[in-house]
Every structure is written in structure tokens, then in C-alpha cells.
Amino acid sequence: AKKCRDVGTGTYCVPLITWVIESRDSKLLDRLLANPNTDLLEQNSRGETPLSVALRTEWTFGADEIRREIDERQGKRKSEIVNLKLIRANSVHEARTALSNGADINVLVQNTSMGIDFASVLIFSVINNRPELFDFYLEQPGIDIDRKDMHGFSAVMRAEFLGRSKMVAALRAKGAICSEEDMRLVYS
């Protein structure tokens, strides 16, 4: 977004966030920073980013708020990247590395090519018949073995449906819940 004003020689436009910082409007700055589409790297005609403008104008509040938002956005991106590495793991080593870097063992995976929009990595290890990843995921602290995909199927239900008896036994040994109603869903 741009903020434009007429000057004697024509119209002068600056990025809205630059104008807000130069105006020291803390309320509007908070609103802009709350919008994930606000580009914190957008440069003005001098090549300055919003943080550079805040520092140049010696607006400590603005600079601190922009730094905080940049750090938060970078943290979210890092989280998304390590989760993606876990989702795409093709080996226990890759999965272990992703988890050691902070990936969420219960992250939901989207894989529309399989006709399943959201499921856990544990469920996908069952579907893809990846016993090495399945065993690894099953032993991870904090794993939700009863988490269901968007169709209402848990890992034990998928394993039962697909005839993966060793996986069913391992899940049941860990206390996986599969009610009679769940079994009717599996075989309906």
C-alpha cells in the first residue's frame, strides 16, 4: 500500500508503513504489523526498509515493534520449514533431524494427491506402508496416536482398513482407541 500526496512538482508516493513511521502513528503501526501482508522489507525511494526509517527517525517504539514482528515472522517461517521437512521425510534420519530442529510430531499433512486433505505423519506412514517411519513416529514423546484425519480415521483405523496387522498390533499395544463405531466406519 502506498500513501501519496501532491507536492509542487507532482505526486509523491511512499510505502504506507514508511509514512506511518515518519508520522509516528503507533496505533496505525500496530494495525499494519498485525496484517501478515504488510511487507516489512518494502523499500522507500531512498532504499530504506521500515526498520531503517524507524532507526533514522529515532522512533524507538516503532523500531522495537518492527524488530519484534520481523523476529516473530521469521520464527513462524522456521517452524513451517522444519514441519515441512518432517512431512517430506523419507527416512528415520530425516525425520529425526526435523524433530531435533523443532518440528511438531502432530503436524497435519495435506496431500490431495492421495485424496486425504489433512492427516498426521503417523497416519501417512500407515497409508504409505512405511514401517520404519511408523515405528519411529510411534515412539516419539507427545505423539497423538488417536488423532484423526479429516475423514474421521485414526492411524489404527487406517491400519485396520489396509490390513497392516503389525501396525494395528503396535498401535493397540500403545493404547490406541478404536471403538465399535470406529470399526463400523472402517468397514462401511
N, C-alpha and C positions, 0 to 999 in steps of 0.2 A: 504494500500500500504506500502511496505517495501523498505528501502534503505539498500543495502548490500555492504560491502566492505571486501576485503580479508585482513586478518591480519596473522601474523606468524603462529598461531595455527589453522587457518581455516577461514571460512566465518562468519562475524559478521553482523547481520541484526538488524535494529531498525525501528520502525514505521517512515514513511516518514515525518510526521509532526514533530516528535521529531528531526530528522536530520535537517529539515528546521529551527526549533527554535534554535538548537545548532549552526547552521551556520549563524543565524541572517539574513536570507534572507527574507526581508519584502515583496518583490514582489511575491515570491512564496508562502509565508504565506497567502497573500491576495487571491491568486488563490485557495489555499486549503480551506480557510474559506468560499469562495464563493460556493464551492461544498457542497451541503447538505449531500453527502455521506461520507464526511470526518468525521471520528469518533473522536470526541473531548474527549472521555473518554478512548481511547485506551492507554494501559499502555506499557511502555518500560520494559526491563528486570529487572529494579530496582523497578518496580511497580509505576512509575511516570506517571501522565497524562500530556498532552501537557501544561496545565496551570502550573503544578508543575515544569516542566522543565524550562518554561519561568521565573518563580519566582526564581528557583535555579540559573539560569544563569544571573539573574538580568537584563533581557531584558524587560524593562518597556513597550516599544511599543508592543512587542509580547504578553505580559501578558494582556495588556489593550484590544488588538484586540480579543484575545481568550475569555476574560470575556464578551465583547460586543456580540460576536457571540453566546456564551452559553446563555446569557440573552435573545437574540432575538429568539433563537430556543425554549427556554422554554416558552416564550410569545406566540409563534405560537402554541405550543402544548396545552397550556392552552386554547387558543382561539378555537382550534379544539375540545377539550374536552367539553367546555361549549356549543358549537354549537351542538355537538353530543347529549348532554343532552336535548337540546331543540327539536331536531329531534325525540328523543325517548320518549318525554314527553307523559304520559298517563293521565295527569290531569292538570288542570289550575295551581294548586300549583307547580307542577314540571316545567311547562313552565315558570311561574313567577320567580321561583328560578333561572332557567337557564338564563333568561333575566337579572335578577338583578346581575348575575355574569358576564355579558358582552356578552351573546350570541347575534348573529345577527338575527333579526327578518326576514330578507330577505335571509337567508342562503338557498342554494339549497340542496335539499334532493335527494339522489339516492336510489331508491327502485326498483330493477329489478324484484322482485317477482310480482310486480303489472304491469309490462310492461311499466313503466314510469321511465326513467333514471334520469331526473332532473326536480324538481318542488319545489315550496316553501312550507313551513309548512302550510300556508293558503290553498293552493290547496289540500294538503293531508288531511287537516281537512274536506274539502268538499268531497273528494273521499271516505274517511272512515266514513262519516256521523257522525262527532264528533262536534255537535252544541256548546257544552261548550267551546271547544278549538277554534272553529271557531269564536265565539263571542269575546273571549279573544284576539285572534290574530288581529281581525278586529279593535279593539280599541287601538292597540299599536301605539305609535308615530313612524313615519318613515316607516310604512309598505307600501310596494308597492303592492296595490291591483290589479294592472293591469299587474303584472309580469306574463309572460307566461312560460309554461313548454317547454320541448324540442320539443313537437309536435305542439306548437303554440296555446295552450289552456290556457286561464287565469282562475282565480277562478270562475268568473261569467259564463264563457263558460262551465266549468265543472259542475257547479251547475245547469245550464240550461239543459245540456245534461242528467244529472242524475235525473232531476225532483225535485230538492231541492228548492222549491219555496220560503221558508222563507229565505234561504241563498241568493238566487237571489235578493230578495227584499232588504235585508240588504246591499248587495254589491252595488246595484243601488243607494240606499239612501246615500251611502258613495261616490258616483260619479264614480263607476266602468264603464269603457268604454267597450261597446260591439257593434261593427259596424255591418252593414248588411252582410259584407263579413265574419265577425267572426261567425255570426249566420248561414251562409251557411256552414261553416266548421263544426259547431256543428251538423248540421242535414244532413251532406253528408255521 
